[in-house]
Amino acid sequence: MSKATHLDLPIRFGTVGSPASAAQKDGSAGGITRLRELNLSALELAWVQSVRVSDETCAKIKAAGEQYDVALSVHAPYYINLNADTEEMWQAGRERLLAAARAGYKAGATDIIFHPGSYMKRQPSEVMVIATQRLREVSDTLKKEKVTVTLRPETMGKSAMLGTLEEAIFWSREIENVLPCVDFAHLHARAGDGTFNTYEEFTGALRLLESGLGQRGLGRIHIHFSGIAYTSKGERNHLNLADADIKYKDLFKALADVGASGRVLSETPNMEEDAVLMQNTFKRAFAKAAK
């Protein structure tokens, strides 16, 4: 289970990318400092375009994370597809994921989040065979290199994309050092009809994690969260919680009631303000659940 935060909560809260209110000149280390000023304790390094970070910078990020007790993860580049239809495209994506893991490990990150890709109009069952083999290859490579991180395929917000909760759980059962990154906003948007937005549905997803992965599922949970706009085809864009239909209070009640621990990272446009809102909402739910 994750170490309790300074607020004695089992879940750490933070942002994907440095807070907008952080001094830009100070980079990720400055973002860590700003998060601590905001009473937050997790940061996901948003290396979503490419991984261009020196060993010196990684060392500074790691030192700042340790100094301020901010848990670190990495969002790998978007251009990764476990179902890439040419070997050349897969090798390029593979190298992006490996680069994020190697540099993230040097920076003190424990978890590497990535988008698993697209079905490319193929049958999901066919795609899963290819995707599982390729993800296992990446995990084996990192293990040989002694790069000790958890690879986290993210649940995705469009039905054309790889990344249902069930697929993420399957990979986590089949491959060493893999666990889901559960984006509850994506799961809400994926069907495109407004479903997956109740306490019962959120609790059901958490129980699915628990039944599929045991204590690893709930005890090391890693969540992305935001408001979200969507169409019948799924996700369109992220929204602030106040501007969205997602029932965030129900989600944090569900997390408190099932005894989850881990991290929640805000991806709203006003990410640090909403990260504080998420933490305060969970704090109230956690206090009620403890009575």
N, C-alpha and C positions, 0 to 999 in steps of 0.2 A: 504493500500500500504506500501511497505517496506520503512523504513527511508532512505533518500538519503545518499550515502556514502560521504566520504571526497572529492571525485572527482565530486560531484554533479551529479552522475549518478543514474538512477532509479534501476539499477541492480548491485548487489554486486558480486564480483568474488573471487574465492578461489579454494581450492583443496579438494579432497576426501582423507583423511589421511594427516598427517603432512607433510610439504614439505621435500623433501629429503635433502635439505640444512640446515634444522633445527638441532640443537644440540640434538642428540638422548637421552642424559641423562636427558633432561628437559621435556620429554614427550609431551603430548598435549599442555600444557601451553607454552612450548618452541616453539611449532609449531605455536601457535597464535602470539607470539612475532615476529617470523620470517615472518609470513604473513604480519604483519603490516610494517615490514622493506621493504617488497617487494611492498608496497602500495596496498595490497589486503585486503579484509575485510569479508571473509567467510571461514569457515572450517567445513567439514563434518568428524566427528569422525568415523574412520573406525573400528568398532567393529564387523568385518565380520566373525571372527572365534568363538568368545564367548564374553560374557559380564563379565569381571573380573576386576572390578574397584571399589575401596573403596569410601566411602562417603567423606573421606578426599581429595582424588584425584578429585572427582567430584566438590568439593567446590573450589579447586585450578583452575580447568578448567573454572568454572563459573566466578570466580573473574578475571581471565585473559581476558576472552571474554568481560566482562564489561569494564575493564580498557582500552583495546585497540580497543573497538568498532568493534569486530569481531563477526558476526552472526554465531551461531552454529547449526548444525544438526547432526544426527547420522545415520550411515549405519548399520542396524541390521545384525545379523549373516545370512549367506547364507542359512542355513539349516532350512528354513521355507517353508511350502507348504500348502496353503489354501485348496488344493485338496488332501491332504495326504489320502491314502486309508485305513489306520487303525486309530482308535481312539487314540491308543498309540502314533503313529507318529505325529498326529495332536497336541496332548497335549504337546509333547516335543517342537514342533515348536511354539505353542502358548506361552509357557513359555519363549522361547528365545525372541520373539517379545515383550512380556510384560516386560522382564528384561531390554531390550534395552530402552524401553520407560521410565521405572521408573528411571533407572540410568541416562539416557539422560536428563530427566527433572531436576534431581538434579544438573547436570552439566551445566544447562542453555540452553540446546538445545530446540528448538521450533518444530522441525520436525524430524520424524523417518522414514527413507527410508528402504524399504524391497523388496525382490524379491517375487512375489506372488506365484510362484510354477509352476507346470506342468499340462498339460491336462491329462497325464497318459493314452493316447490313447482313452480318452472319448470324447464325443461331447462337444464342448465349451458351448452350451446352458445348458447342464446337469451340467457341472462343475461350471458354474456361480451361480447356485442356492446354491450349497454347499459352495462355496467360499464366497459369499455374507453373508450367515448366520454366518460363522465363523469369518469373519472380523467384522461384527456387534457385535459379542460377545466380541471381544477384545476391540473395541471402548467403549462398555458399561462398561466393567470392569475398564478401565482407567478413565472413567467419574466418576464412583462410588468412585474411589480412589483419585479423584481430581488431577490426573496427566494430566495437560493441555498441550497436544502436538497434532500436526497434524500427522496422519499416512499417509504415502505416498507410495502406491504401485508403483513400477518402471515399465516403459515400457521395454519389454524384446527383446533380439536380435535374438531369434530363434522362428520359427513358432510352435514348439512343446511346447512352454512355455506360460503359462498364462501371460497376460500383453500387450494386444494391447492398443492403446490410447483410443479406444472406451470403453474397459472394465474398464480402470482406471477412465474415466469420469463417467461411470455408477455407480461405487462404490462411487464416490465422491458426486453424486446426492442422493444416497440412504442412506448413512451412515454419521452420524455426525462426524466432525473432521477428515475427509478423503479428501485428494486432491492428484492429480497425481504427481509423479516424472517423468518428461518427459526426457528420454534419447534419444536425436536426433540421436546419432550414432547407437544405437540399432534399432531404427525405420528404419534407412537407411539399416542396415544389415539384418533385419528380412525377407524380401522377397527374399534376396539372388540374386537379379538380377540387382543391382545398381540403383534402383529407390529410390524415396524419397530423392532427392539430388538437388532440385532446389528451387529458391526463391519462386516460386508459390506453391510448395508442402509444404515448411516450413510455409508459410503464411496460407495455408489451414488448417494445423494442429493447428496453433494458433487461427484461427477463430473458429475452432471446439471446442477448449477449451472455448472460449468466449461464443459461442452460447449454449454450454452445461452447463456452470458453472457461466456465467455472469462475473462480475468484479473479483470474486474470482479466476477465471481461469487465467486471464492475470495479475491481480494485485498482486498475491502472487505466481508467477510462480517459480518452483524449477526444475532446469535443470542439468542433467549430460551431459558432452560433451567430445568427444575425436575423434581422427581418429580411424578407425576400419578396420580390415581385415575380410573377410567373404567368405563363400562358398555358394553353392546353398541351403544349409540347414540353412544359417544364420551366426551369429556372430562366429568369431574364436578367435580374440584377439584385444586388444586396440593398437593403433599406435599413434605416434606423429602426429600433424596436418600436418607437412611438408612432412610426408611419406605416406599420405593417400589421397584417392580420394574425401573425403567429402568437400563440398563447404561451408566452414565455414564463409566466408565473406557474402554469401547470407543469412545464418542463422541470423547473427547479424544485417544485414540490415532489415530482416523481423521483428526481435524483436524490433528494433528501430521504424520501420514504424507503427507497431500496437500499440505501446505505452505500451509494457510489462514492468513489474517491479517485482523484486524478487531476485533470486540468480542463478548463473551459477557456477558449480563446475567442475574443470578439472580432468579427469581420464586418461590422457595420461601418458606414461612412464616418460617423462620430465614434470611432472604435473605443477610445479610452473612457469617454463618458458612459457609453453603454456597458463597457466591462465593469465599471464601478456599479452601475445599476444591476447588472447580473449578479455581482458578488453580494450586494445588499439584499437582493431578492432571495438568493439562496440562503444567506445568513438567517433571514427570518423563517424560511421554511425548515431549515436545519434545527433551529431552536424549537419550533413546534413539534417536529418529529422526535426530538429528544425527550419530550415531556412524557 
